[in-house]
Amino acid sequence: MPDSVCVGRTEVLDRIMRRALGLAAGYRQNLALIGPLAIGKSTILQHAVALLKQHPPLLPVLLQVRDGSTLGEFAEQFSSTLLHRYWTDHRPAGAGPELPHTFEALVRACQPYVPKTTALLAHGVAKARRGHTAALAALFEAPGQLRQESGRLCVILLDEFHRLSAWGAAKPYAALSRQVMVQQETMYILASSSVAEARRILQERLAVLFGQFEIMPIEPFDLATGVRFLAEPAGLAELGMPILMTLADLGEGYPAVLDHVARAIRAVEPAGPADRPAEDRVAAALTNVLFHPTGALAQQCQAAIACLPAARRAAALPVLCAIAQGQHRLSGIAADTGRAAADVTRTVRLLVEHELVTRRGMFCCVRSRLLRLWLQSAYRIQQGPVHWEPAVAEQAFADTMRQWLQRATSRAPQAVLETAATMMRRFQNELIEIRGRRLRLPKLDVHTVLIPGAPRAVVGQHEEARWLCLPYPTMVREADAVALIQALRHAATPWTRRWVIAIEGLEVNARLLLQEHRFWVWELDDFNQALDLYGVPRLLPTALQSLASVAAVPLPEAALPSAAGADAQQVGA
């Protein structure tokens, strides 16, 4: 991914640099970056290395624990990378232009300058090749030995560190934690895409007295940052705000997804006329990246379903497809697939375990919007009962993408009232879960009504239940909350449930006031979660109607970040 993928990561890079520069000043604080796949952790580490190289005596050493590698392979990778970084910075003038590329060559080159370090690494690699996990103790001791011989302060950046568990649940971390505690002049920056496992390891295996790890959760971009990434570093501002917002919403703030989409759009631009409609360009790009089996996002979606156990995959995929197509209740999935309810329940449980589906009360929903769109379009065309000619199938997918874009970009912000009414008409007395709260939504007869002192509202009634939903398309301020409470104070019949949907958010005092008077308060994310469950198109905010409004979203500076950052969690004794 290009440098632009670090858009919106200024605070993370800032904290890494402050901690690393603190090492040079005599204070060591280890870090752990935790976040899901494709969130940009590896790119953050690469940017951090580029910045750290500018600040000797720091010696940044970046490596990834490769999936499926043997202990011997990891030992050789660790040792070679450490020596290569040292040799790159300390190569004598007469050493020649070529760099040694094998572990043995690196040992020969570095041995005259750091003999004890090379001997320690050679010993560790030899033991690791014989499968002895005790070799890890020698490997993790080497950065401290290098400090003594060269004066360099090693910053070890270990990506996907949880894969050390492949060589034992305890021994690798025991070796690492001992050196973390002993080597006060070596800093470790760990990163992992296995969030739950990484947290468990940090709490149970690496909670040492003098080497606590400061946990830095790496979160997806918010919508404004995603739009700015597409508009500025990716160079797609000419697509217009509605399309940029739709693509940013599809990517859910994952830098890798946004980057693949941006690359694909730029790649198709030269092939069409200058006045080619933006929808056509985006549809052609999505065809290349999401429909073609070799496309990066298509492969990502294929990998997601490939995580299912092979023995149960064929039975699980129809259930997953039914959920993607809008069957969110277990009864509807059973009817759509012709399966027994108990079988569907077991299959949904499997999909939840593999993080493909999320349960919200009585509802199921495909977790990833990208995967959901792929299942609805590309997978349905490619795996459906009709055998399509390749050109016809590609055109059908492109047409589907154009229709999807047109639906997504044609919804005006003022459609919030109609959207809320449509959703309420689909209530069937179900339980849903929003922000950890379980809510029962009864079946209602729905209509709209004008209430003095309040926006036009949606009313739902059934027997004794009287629900009042008030969607605010703009920011809800304290004065709005006061006016609403006063307008409803003298209602002839009390409302069973009063419910405010704040599309553009609300002031703190407004929230507290409404909650004090027992209103439900939903913001846009809460509303969109419910819309997903009921199969109603999502709403995008009104605050990003021009690129000027996202210009205030900061991008990282090219130079060293400033010394500002939020507090982080710590794991330690």
VOGU-3710 file (C-alpha; in Angstrom, 3 decimals, decimal comma):
1> mpdsvcvgrt> 0,000/0,000/0,000  1,271/3,496/-0,715  2,178/6,131/1,831  -1,284/7,638/1,531  -2,716/4,697/3,440  -1,359/6,322/6,627  -3,939/9,081/6,275  -5,628/9,508/9,641  -2,851/7,716/11,573  -1,040/10,820/12,829
11> evldrimrra> -1,881/10,126/16,471  -0,605/6,541/16,277  2,667/7,542/14,597  2,995/10,398/17,065  2,797/8,080/20,049  5,228/5,575/18,531  7,760/8,339/17,906  7,378/9,824/21,387  7,938/6,411/22,978  10,926/5,627/20,741
21> lglaagyrqn> 12,576/9,003/21,327  11,949/8,461/25,018  14,120/5,325/24,761  17,038/7,475/23,612  16,393/9,736/26,617  16,545/6,831/29,061  12,826/5,942/29,341  11,522/2,706/27,783  7,841/2,009/27,109  6,930/-0,981/24,964
31> laligplaig> 3,918/-0,817/22,647  1,396/-3,260/21,198  -0,693/-2,377/18,133  -3,845/-4,486/17,946  -6,477/-4,404/15,219  -8,183/-6,569/12,604  -6,719/-7,580/9,253  -6,381/-4,887/6,566  -6,639/-2,062/9,108  -3,157/-0,731/8,232
41> kstilqhava> -0,936/-1,929/11,114  1,878/-3,131/8,857  1,870/0,158/6,958  2,023/2,077/10,233  5,072/0,027/11,249  6,735/0,720/7,888  6,172/4,460/8,303  7,491/4,280/11,856  10,696/2,593/10,652  11,209/5,302/8,019
51> llkqhppllp> 10,914/7,974/10,721  13,046/6,133/13,278  15,917/5,782/10,800  16,292/9,552/10,971  17,069/9,435/14,703  20,307/7,630/15,570  21,301/5,927/17,823  17,910/4,214/17,311  18,129/1,091/15,143  14,638/0,034/13,993
61> vllqvrdgst> 14,323/-3,640/13,036  11,027/-4,663/11,409  10,025/-8,241/10,694  6,838/-10,272/10,479  6,315/-13,701/12,006  5,250/-15,491/8,826  2,304/-17,829/8,914  3,444/-21,464/8,767  7,159/-20,733/9,122  9,304/-23,165/11,093
71> lgefaeqfss> 11,317/-22,213/14,151  14,496/-22,433/12,089  13,081/-20,151/9,401  12,005/-17,570/11,960  15,394/-17,667/13,692  17,187/-17,094/10,392  14,760/-14,297/9,456  15,150/-12,563/12,836  18,949/-12,846/12,858  19,398/-11,848/9,224
81> tllhrywtdh> 17,132/-8,818/9,580  18,941/-7,607/12,713  22,384/-7,970/11,125  21,222/-6,478/7,825  19,949/-3,357/9,584  23,222/-3,034/11,510  25,364/-3,603/8,396  23,330/-1,128/6,325  24,112/1,636/8,827  27,717/0,655/9,660
91> rpagagpelp> 29,133/-0,759/6,449  32,802/0,351/6,070  33,648/2,574/3,132  35,701/-0,135/1,430  33,150/-2,920/1,807  31,818/-2,606/-1,748  28,385/-1,703/-3,069  26,774/-5,124/-2,690  24,971/-6,078/0,505  25,242/-9,624/1,865
101> htfealvrac> 21,898/-11,402/1,380  22,249/-14,661/3,322  22,570/-15,223/7,033  26,004/-16,789/6,676  27,247/-13,868/4,541  25,887/-11,358/7,034  27,640/-13,156/9,891  30,956/-13,042/7,991  30,518/-9,346/7,207  29,503/-8,253/10,714
111> qpyvpkttal> 31,694/-10,584/12,785  34,747/-8,284/12,887  32,647/-5,456/14,325  30,140/-7,213/16,617  31,671/-10,640/17,304  29,638/-11,494/20,397  26,343/-10,585/18,718  27,094/-12,680/15,612  28,216/-15,618/17,760  25,010/-15,414/19,816
121> lahgvakarr> 22,838/-15,306/16,709  24,733/-18,152/15,017  24,262/-20,260/18,144  20,542/-19,450/18,234  20,002/-20,236/14,547  21,856/-23,553/14,853  19,666/-24,611/17,798  16,491/-23,429/16,071  17,277/-25,460/12,964  17,342/-28,518/15,231
131> ghtaalaalf> 13,909/-27,530/16,580  15,012/-26,429/20,061  12,752/-23,653/21,370  15,544/-22,635/23,755  17,030/-20,935/20,692  14,535/-18,090/21,173  16,342/-17,022/24,351  19,549/-16,427/22,345  17,672/-14,575/19,604  15,890/-12,189/21,953
141> eapgqlrqes> 19,127/-11,614/23,895  20,946/-10,444/20,748  19,560/-6,860/20,596  20,925/-6,195/24,086  24,306/-7,620/23,115  24,314/-5,446/20,006  23,704/-2,412/22,216  26,795/-3,240/24,255  29,018/-3,743/21,216  27,760/-0,987/18,893
151> grlcvillde> 26,043/1,576/21,101  22,846/1,319/19,022  19,437/1,196/20,707  17,346/-1,474/19,005  13,633/-0,909/18,399  12,245/-4,340/17,492  8,981/-4,124/15,541  7,459/-7,612/15,494  4,385/-7,937/13,276  1,832/-10,741/13,901
161> fhrlsawgaa> 3,667/-11,654/17,099  0,882/-14,024/18,198  2,224/-16,550/15,667  5,073/-17,263/18,085  2,529/-19,604/19,709  3,213/-22,067/16,871  6,326/-23,134/18,810  4,628/-23,503/22,173  2,020/-21,749/24,234  4,464/-20,642/26,926
171> kpyaalsrqv> 8,166/-21,019/26,007  8,399/-18,353/23,253  6,773/-15,723/25,465  8,798/-16,761/28,501  11,986/-16,143/26,497  10,667/-12,825/25,199  9,323/-11,582/28,541  12,643/-12,318/30,287  14,571/-10,199/27,797  11,915/-7,475/27,820
181> mvqqetmyil> 12,381/-7,234/31,581  16,199/-7,430/31,542  16,999/-5,277/28,491  15,895/-1,831/29,557  17,611/-0,309/26,496  15,707/-2,346/23,902  12,181/-1,330/22,908  9,593/-3,745/21,520  6,668/-2,736/19,326  4,385/-5,716/18,784
191> asssvaearr> 1,482/-5,901/16,345  -1,234/-8,481/15,809  -4,368/-9,023/13,727  -5,670/-11,664/16,146  -7,212/-9,227/18,607  -8,543/-11,579/21,282  -5,492/-13,866/21,232  -3,076/-10,935/21,348  -4,809/-9,406/24,366  -4,742/-12,753/26,149
201> ilqerlavlf> -1,008/-13,191/25,469  -0,219/-9,682/26,680  -2,216/-10,199/29,866  -1,081/-13,731/30,658  2,391/-14,131/29,118  3,933/-10,684/28,691  2,733/-8,836/31,812  6,233/-8,227/33,212  7,168/-5,912/36,047  9,589/-3,621/34,216
211> gqfeimpiep> 8,366/-3,851/30,638  4,653/-3,200/30,447  3,111/-3,036/27,004  0,988/-0,008/26,217  -1,899/-1,288/24,092  -2,848/0,853/21,102  -6,069/-0,344/19,425  -5,957/0,468/15,697  -9,475/1,433/14,653  -11,004/1,914/11,184
221> fdlatgvrfl> -11,225/5,411/9,713  -14,328/7,414/10,405  -16,360/8,370/7,340  -14,813/11,838/6,989  -11,270/10,440/7,018  -12,234/7,741/4,515  -13,711/10,358/2,188  -10,637/12,534/2,483  -8,370/9,582/1,718  -10,274/8,914/-1,501
231> aepaglaelg> -10,494/12,602/-2,415  -6,958/13,803/-1,765  -4,145/11,242/-1,519  -5,977/8,845/-3,862  -6,845/11,696/-6,241  -10,537/10,899/-6,819  -12,139/14,211/-5,837  -13,703/14,578/-9,294  -16,014/11,629/-8,594  -18,107/13,896/-6,379
241> mpilmtladl> -19,123/13,710/-2,742  -22,049/11,241/-3,028  -19,914/8,555/-4,706  -16,954/9,155/-2,381  -19,201/8,792/0,659  -20,742/5,613/-0,734  -17,332/4,038/-1,384  -15,988/5,127/2,013  -19,058/3,623/3,683  -18,550/0,372/1,744
251> gegypavldh> -14,935/0,200/2,904  -15,980/0,663/6,563  -12,824/2,648/7,245  -10,394/-0,123/6,260  -7,428/1,548/4,514  -6,536/-1,512/2,434  -10,059/-1,773/0,993  -10,167/1,940/0,162  -6,728/1,719/-1,419  -7,704/-1,230/-3,646
261> varairavep> -10,834/0,604/-4,778  -8,887/3,798/-5,499  -6,224/1,949/-7,483  -8,871/0,159/-9,530  -10,692/3,410/-10,350  -7,499/5,143/-11,417  -6,571/2,144/-13,557  -9,771/2,301/-15,654  -9,708/6,068/-16,244  -7,426/6,035/-19,308
271> agpadrpaed> -9,579/3,414/-21,036  -12,672/5,623/-21,367  -13,548/9,024/-22,746  -12,863/12,137/-20,708  -16,567/12,682/-20,104  -17,213/9,107/-18,994  -19,895/9,097/-16,256  -18,476/8,595/-12,791  -20,852/5,678/-12,156  -19,480/3,867/-15,220
281> rvaaaltnvl> -15,893/4,347/-14,113  -16,615/3,073/-10,611  -18,649/0,127/-11,943  -15,792/-0,835/-14,266  -13,311/-0,572/-11,403  -15,435/-2,720/-9,091  -15,769/-5,273/-11,876  -11,983/-5,568/-12,009  -11,373/-5,648/-8,282  -14,498/-7,351/-6,890
291> fhptgalaqq> -15,927/-9,515/-9,702  -12,875/-10,971/-11,432  -11,528/-13,895/-9,348  -8,037/-12,384/-9,501  -9,223/-9,025/-8,126  -7,799/-8,086/-4,746  -11,168/-7,605/-3,049  -12,651/-10,713/-4,673  -9,744/-12,715/-3,260  -10,310/-11,120/0,140
301> cqaaiaclpa> -13,955/-12,226/0,082  -13,015/-15,696/-1,127  -10,501/-15,979/1,718  -13,195/-14,981/4,201  -15,474/-17,871/3,259  -12,523/-20,237/2,892  -11,986/-19,957/6,660  -15,062/-22,142/7,162  -14,304/-25,823/7,848  -14,181/-27,676/4,539
311> arraaalpvl> -16,578/-30,351/5,799  -19,289/-27,784/6,592  -18,602/-25,099/3,992  -20,998/-26,371/1,342  -23,863/-26,468/3,845  -23,006/-23,093/5,384  -22,725/-21,028/2,201  -26,450/-21,138/1,273  -27,288/-19,833/4,747  -24,678/-17,082/4,430
321> caiaqgqhrl> -26,034/-16,118/1,005  -29,602/-16,025/2,314  -28,548/-13,636/5,072  -26,712/-11,450/2,548  -29,815/-11,357/0,341  -31,879/-9,941/3,208  -33,165/-12,929/5,192  -32,156/-11,750/8,649  -34,554/-13,813/10,786  -33,931/-17,512/11,430
331> sgiaadtgra> -37,417/-18,387/10,206  -36,837/-16,543/6,943  -33,446/-18,222/6,423  -35,004/-21,634/7,025  -37,790/-20,939/4,520  -35,347/-19,554/1,921  -32,938/-22,493/2,156  -35,483/-25,265/2,786  -33,627/-26,319/5,922  -34,877/-27,231/9,369
341> aadvtrtvrl> -34,787/-24,455/11,970  -32,395/-26,422/14,201  -29,997/-26,947/11,301  -30,107/-23,242/10,441  -29,419/-22,322/14,078  -26,334/-24,563/14,152  -25,086/-23,130/10,863  -25,587/-19,542/11,997  -23,645/-20,352/15,150  -20,770/-21,604/12,962
351> lvehelvtrr> -20,867/-18,412/10,876  -20,799/-16,294/14,027  -17,820/-18,253/15,385  -15,883/-17,494/12,188  -16,881/-13,795/12,354  -18,758/-13,849/9,049  -22,123/-13,122/10,655  -23,132/-11,124/13,696  -26,195/-11,795/15,858  -28,264/-8,860/17,108
361> gmfccvrsrl> -31,068/-10,257/19,206  -33,281/-12,325/16,893  -31,500/-11,054/13,769  -28,481/-12,172/11,783  -26,439/-9,880/9,554  -23,327/-10,372/7,418  -20,610/-8,605/9,377  -18,724/-7,023/6,456  -20,495/-4,690/4,008  -17,968/-5,585/1,334
371> lrlwlqsayr> -18,581/-9,315/1,778  -22,321/-8,700/1,776  -22,135/-6,812/-1,543  -19,924/-9,516/-3,058  -22,344/-12,263/-2,016  -25,311/-10,292/-3,363  -23,683/-9,654/-6,730  -20,496/-11,437/-7,835  -21,032/-14,708/-5,956  -24,697/-14,892/-6,945
381> iqqgpvhwep> -23,821/-14,458/-10,640  -20,825/-16,801/-10,604  -22,306/-19,575/-8,442  -25,984/-19,316/-9,367  -27,945/-21,969/-11,280  -27,650/-20,093/-14,590  -24,395/-20,530/-16,493  -23,475/-17,114/-17,812  -21,147/-16,447/-20,700  -18,116/-14,584/-19,249
391> avaeqafadt> -18,844/-11,324/-21,110  -22,537/-11,461/-20,190  -21,750/-12,203/-16,548  -19,293/-9,303/-16,391  -21,843/-6,938/-17,917  -24,523/-8,130/-15,483  -22,222/-7,407/-12,561  -21,332/-3,940/-13,910  -25,037/-3,160/-14,322  -25,662/-4,314/-10,750
401> mrqwlqrats> -22,919/-1,988/-9,500  -24,389/0,972/-11,398  -27,799/0,312/-9,882  -26,264/-0,028/-6,428  -24,417/3,283/-6,831  -27,498/5,069/-8,116  -29,605/3,841/-5,180  -26,922/4,743/-2,671  -26,215/8,222/-4,048  -29,781/9,257/-4,800
411> rapqavleta> -30,987/9,166/-1,197  -31,300/12,755/-0,038  -30,589/13,594/3,619  -34,238/14,595/3,960  -35,202/10,956/3,308  -34,630/10,164/6,985  -38,355/10,472/7,779  -39,394/8,074/5,005  -36,536/5,720/5,930  -37,610/5,594/9,579
421> atmmrrfqne> -41,232/4,957/8,574  -40,204/2,146/6,202  -38,167/0,468/8,920  -40,949/0,752/11,516  -43,431/-0,875/9,130  -41,190/-3,966/9,152  -41,254/-4,449/12,915  -42,606/-7,894/13,824  -42,258/-7,872/17,636  -38,583/-8,905/17,467
431> lieirgrrlr> -35,706/-8,407/19,828  -32,720/-6,527/18,409  -29,465/-5,488/20,043  -28,099/-1,941/19,710  -25,052/-0,837/21,730  -25,331/-3,917/23,892  -28,975/-3,220/24,800  -31,752/-5,607/23,819  -34,809/-3,813/22,482  -38,177/-5,295/21,541
441> lpkldvhtvl> -39,756/-3,659/18,494  -43,503/-4,400/18,287  -45,569/-4,686/15,136  -47,096/-1,258/14,448  -49,478/0,594/12,159  -47,336/3,465/10,956  -48,067/6,989/9,700  -46,425/10,405/9,892  -47,661/13,408/11,874  -46,689/17,056/12,344
451> ipgapravvg> -46,078/18,056/15,963  -45,742/21,786/16,792  -42,283/22,595/18,118  -40,749/19,378/16,748  -39,750/17,909/13,378  -42,281/15,834/11,478  -42,558/12,542/13,310  -43,396/8,898/12,640  -46,159/7,422/14,773  -46,652/3,709/15,285
461> qheearwlcl> -49,688/2,276/17,038  -50,923/-1,203/17,868  -53,504/-1,898/20,551  -52,139/-0,114/23,639  -48,679/0,575/22,197  -48,068/4,146/20,977  -44,613/4,852/19,593  -43,307/8,258/18,562  -40,161/8,448/16,427  -38,626/11,894/15,817
471> pyptmvread> -35,855/11,900/13,170  -33,703/15,051/13,271  -31,797/15,571/9,981  -29,575/18,223/11,623  -27,630/18,495/14,874  -29,879/18,243/17,957  -29,036/21,108/20,290  -30,080/21,689/23,873  -32,733/24,190/22,754  -34,215/21,542/20,426
481> avaliqalrh> -34,428/19,055/23,285  -36,138/21,616/25,551  -38,652/22,539/22,825  -39,431/18,869/22,150  -40,002/18,042/25,820  -42,311/21,028/26,223  -44,230/20,150/23,030  -44,912/16,600/24,285  -45,610/17,515/27,914  -49,370/17,914/27,468
491> aatpwtrrwv> -50,065/14,945/25,191  -53,647/13,719/25,642  -52,487/10,088/25,696  -49,038/9,165/26,993  -46,562/7,639/24,543  -45,351/4,101/25,230  -41,990/4,907/23,660  -40,454/8,214/22,571  -37,494/7,884/20,265  -35,108/10,500/18,831
501> iaieglevna> -32,887/9,700/15,845  -30,098/12,293/15,626  -28,608/11,905/12,144  -25,954/14,584/12,680  -25,407/13,851/16,367  -26,443/15,876/19,373  -24,953/18,116/22,023  -24,027/16,505/25,342  -26,609/18,530/27,257  -29,283/17,600/24,726
511> rlllqehrfw> -28,501/13,896/25,159  -28,565/14,095/28,944  -31,834/16,026/28,925  -33,552/13,573/26,584  -32,305/10,549/28,497  -33,455/12,121/31,757  -36,974/12,272/30,265  -36,719/8,610/29,162  -36,262/9,079/25,426  -34,435/6,512/23,362
521> vwelddfnqa> -31,586/8,340/21,619  -30,045/6,887/18,453  -27,303/8,388/16,336  -26,576/7,552/12,711  -24,517/4,419/13,439  -27,272/2,993/15,638  -29,907/3,804/13,019  -27,866/2,220/10,225  -27,355/-0,949/12,254  -31,128/-1,303/12,539
531> ldlygvprll> -31,611/-0,450/8,851  -29,182/-3,235/7,920  -31,176/-5,725/9,970  -34,464/-4,759/8,352  -33,069/-4,608/4,828  -33,615/-0,848/4,425  -30,894/1,111/2,535  -28,433/2,857/4,827  -28,354/6,623/5,278  -25,194/8,677/4,933
541> ptalqslasv> -24,656/11,881/6,920  -25,461/15,339/5,639  -22,390/17,003/7,137  -20,103/15,881/4,292  -21,954/17,440/1,398  -18,808/19,098/0,047  -15,103/18,342/0,091  -14,551/21,581/1,959  -16,219/20,085/5,020  -13,696/17,231/5,221
551> aavplpeaal> -10,681/19,466/4,683  -10,374/19,913/8,442  -9,682/16,203/8,916  -5,919/16,132/9,645  -3,430/14,215/7,553  -0,086/13,126/9,011  2,782/15,544/8,621  5,743/14,446/6,536  8,090/15,363/9,372  8,190/14,095/12,928
561> psaagadaqq> 4,719/14,189/14,539  4,000/16,512/17,419  3,952/15,397/21,022  0,225/14,955/21,425  -1,691/11,740/22,004  -4,455/10,104/23,931  -3,981/7,900/26,943  -3,711/4,177/26,316  -4,454/1,048/28,250  -1,561/-0,663/29,974
571> vga> -1,044/-4,296/30,823  1,382/-4,944/33,636  1,863/-6,245/37,079
//
